Amino acid sequence: MDYNYLKALHIIFVVNWFAGLFYMPRLFIYATEANEKLEPDKSILINQFKIMQQKLWYIITWPACIITVIFGTWLLIQSGFLVQAWMHIKLLFVLLLLAYHASLHHIYKQQQQGIFKYTSMQLRIWNEVATIFLFAIVFLVVIKNELSFLTGLVSLFVLVILLMLGIKLYKLLRKNES
């Protein structure tokens, strides 16, 4: 298959995978908050969120993850980028992203069993982890060797601080609404 077609397909499935990684924790948050409601609202909402989680996870997120890895591996074989330092760092972030995906699967399994171990605020923070990975991976791919390691680390640190400030601001706004 032509390299550009492979790259296009890889990008399409990366976008689908991240859509699932961004939306799944939101469903966890909604289910966690529904778990605090009174009956019958609690049961109705939790059952609906379980269905939504299951469809998103097994129809979109897992298939997109698997196809992304397949096309990414195929691209890696064809491109010759494996010998470049930026690719090693990118692959480290991809491995961490796969670990993040596995952590979401663990939370998914818990919530499907009616176990809600995390608060909605903890899940909001965990939801932002995918943003950090997306930021790091895209910058590595686009900028490659032009970005110094120190500049990349500082940029990621600034992003994490901004995300945490946004979460704290959201929490403050929700508290003021109550």
C-alpha positions as CSV (number, residue, x, y, z in Angstrom):
1,M,0.0,0.0,0.0
2,D,1.2,3.5,-0.8
3,Y,2.8,5.3,2.2
4,N,0.5,8.3,1.9
5,Y,-2.6,6.1,2.0
6,L,-1.2,4.3,5.0
7,K,-0.5,7.6,6.8
8,A,-4.0,8.9,6.0
9,L,-5.6,5.8,7.4
10,H,-3.4,5.9,10.4
11,I,-4.4,9.5,11.1
12,I,-8.1,8.7,10.6
13,F,-8.0,5.9,13.2
14,V,-5.9,7.9,15.6
15,V,-8.7,10.6,15.5
16,N,-11.3,7.9,16.1
17,W,-9.3,6.4,19.0
18,F,-8.8,9.8,20.6
19,A,-12.5,10.5,20.2
20,G,-13.2,7.4,22.3
21,L,-10.4,8.3,24.8
22,F,-11.8,11.8,25.3
23,Y,-15.5,10.8,25.6
24,M,-15.2,7.6,27.7
25,P,-14.0,9.4,30.8
26,R,-16.9,11.9,30.4
27,L,-19.3,8.9,30.4
28,F,-17.5,7.7,33.6
29,I,-18.1,11.1,35.2
30,Y,-21.7,11.2,34.2
31,A,-22.3,7.7,35.6
32,T,-20.5,8.5,38.8
33,E,-22.6,11.6,39.3
34,A,-25.8,9.6,38.4
35,N,-24.8,7.1,41.1
36,E,-25.3,9.9,43.7
37,K,-28.9,10.5,42.6
38,L,-32.0,9.1,44.2
39,E,-34.0,6.3,42.7
40,P,-35.5,5.8,40.1
41,D,-33.3,8.4,38.4
42,K,-30.1,6.6,39.6
43,S,-31.0,3.3,38.0
44,I,-32.3,4.7,34.8
45,L,-29.3,6.9,34.2
46,I,-26.7,4.4,35.2
47,N,-28.2,1.7,32.9
48,Q,-28.2,4.2,30.0
49,F,-24.6,5.2,30.7
50,K,-23.6,1.5,30.8
51,I,-25.0,1.0,27.4
52,M,-23.4,4.1,26.0
53,Q,-20.0,3.1,27.6
54,Q,-20.2,-0.4,26.1
55,K,-21.0,0.8,22.6
56,L,-18.3,3.5,22.6
57,W,-15.7,1.2,24.1
58,Y,-16.2,-1.9,21.9
59,I,-17.6,-0.4,18.7
60,I,-15.3,2.7,18.4
61,T,-12.5,2.9,20.9
62,W,-11.0,-0.6,20.9
63,P,-11.3,-1.2,17.1
64,A,-9.7,2.3,16.5
65,C,-6.9,1.5,18.9
66,I,-6.1,-1.8,17.3
67,I,-6.3,-0.4,13.7
68,T,-4.1,2.6,14.7
69,V,-1.5,0.2,16.1
70,I,-1.6,-1.9,13.0
71,F,-1.3,1.0,10.6
72,G,1.3,2.7,12.8
73,T,3.5,-0.4,12.8
74,W,3.1,-0.7,9.1
75,L,4.2,2.9,8.7
76,L,7.1,2.4,11.0
77,I,8.3,-0.5,8.9
78,Q,8.0,1.5,5.6
79,S,9.3,4.8,6.8
80,G,12.7,4.1,8.3
81,F,11.9,6.5,11.1
82,L,12.7,3.9,13.8
83,V,16.4,5.0,13.8
84,Q,15.5,8.6,14.7
85,A,15.5,9.8,18.3
86,W,12.1,11.6,18.0
87,M,10.5,8.4,17.0
88,H,11.8,6.6,20.1
89,I,10.3,9.3,22.3
90,K,7.0,9.2,20.3
91,L,6.9,5.4,20.8
92,L,7.4,5.8,24.5
93,F,4.4,8.2,24.6
94,V,2.4,5.7,22.5
95,L,3.2,2.9,25.0
96,L,2.1,5.2,27.8
97,L,-1.1,6.0,25.9
98,L,-1.8,2.3,25.6
99,A,-1.3,2.0,29.3
100,Y,-3.8,4.9,29.7
101,H,-6.2,3.0,27.4
102,A,-5.8,0.0,29.7
103,S,-6.6,2.1,32.7
104,L,-9.8,3.3,31.1
105,H,-10.7,-0.3,30.4
106,H,-10.2,-1.1,34.1
107,I,-12.5,1.7,35.1
108,Y,-15.0,0.6,32.4
109,K,-15.1,-2.9,33.8
110,Q,-15.6,-1.5,37.3
111,Q,-18.5,0.7,36.3
112,Q,-20.1,-2.0,34.4
113,Q,-20.2,-4.0,37.7
114,G,-21.6,-1.0,39.6
115,I,-18.3,-0.1,41.3
116,F,-17.6,3.6,41.4
117,K,-14.2,4.0,43.0
118,Y,-13.3,7.4,41.7
119,T,-15.0,10.8,42.3
120,S,-16.2,12.8,39.4
121,M,-13.3,15.3,40.1
122,Q,-10.7,12.5,40.0
123,L,-12.2,11.3,36.7
124,R,-12.1,14.9,35.3
125,I,-8.4,15.1,36.0
126,W,-7.8,11.6,34.5
127,N,-9.8,12.7,31.4
128,E,-7.1,15.3,30.7
129,V,-4.3,12.7,30.4
130,A,-5.4,11.9,26.8
131,T,-4.9,15.7,26.0
132,I,-1.4,15.6,27.3
133,F,-0.6,12.5,25.2
134,L,-2.2,14.0,22.1
135,F,-0.2,17.2,22.5
136,A,3.1,15.4,23.0
137,I,2.7,13.0,20.2
138,V,1.5,15.5,17.6
139,F,4.3,17.9,18.4
140,L,6.9,15.2,18.2
141,V,5.6,14.0,14.8
142,V,5.2,17.5,13.3
143,I,8.3,19.2,14.7
144,K,10.5,16.1,14.9
145,N,14.1,17.1,15.5
146,E,13.5,20.8,15.6
147,L,12.2,20.7,19.1
148,S,14.7,20.4,21.9
149,F,14.0,18.0,24.6
150,L,14.0,20.7,27.2
151,T,11.6,22.9,25.2
152,G,9.3,19.9,24.8
153,L,9.3,19.1,28.6
154,V,8.7,22.8,29.5
155,S,5.8,22.9,27.0
156,L,4.2,19.7,28.4
157,F,4.6,21.1,32.0
158,V,2.9,24.4,31.0
159,L,0.1,22.4,29.3
160,V,-0.4,20.3,32.5
161,I,-0.5,23.5,34.6
162,L,-3.1,25.1,32.3
163,L,-5.2,21.9,32.4
164,M,-5.1,21.7,36.2
165,L,-6.0,25.4,36.5
166,G,-8.9,24.8,34.1
167,I,-10.1,21.9,36.3
168,K,-9.8,24.0,39.4
169,L,-11.7,26.9,37.8
170,Y,-14.4,24.5,36.7
171,K,-14.7,23.1,40.2
172,L,-14.9,26.6,41.7
173,L,-17.6,27.5,39.2
174,R,-19.6,24.4,40.0
175,K,-19.3,25.1,43.7
176,N,-20.6,28.6,43.2
177,E,-23.6,27.3,41.2
178,S,-24.6,25.1,44.1
